Amino acid sequence: MKLIVAGQDAATPDEFAELALGFGVDAELFAGVEGESAEQQRARLDVAHEVLRDLDGPAARFASGLMRKAERRRVLTWKAAA
């Protein structure tokens, strides 16, 4: 499937979000990266919450959605491992 926003091709989900929202959101900041330690996750989430306070409108909703999706993924992974 090809993702096109305003006549421009988006090669990645990040590019799609940038084209659709008109600005970039660092997905790794809000969703995390595979293999991060608990300490790294806490530090990343502290920064993500600070950045989220400064965002408004669509950017805040998008970033919040990334955080919720990442948390659900971690819970499902944890349950599958149990």
Beta strands, then each sheet from edge to edge (+ up, - down):
strand 1: 3-5
strand 2: 8-10
sheet 1: 1+ 2-
end
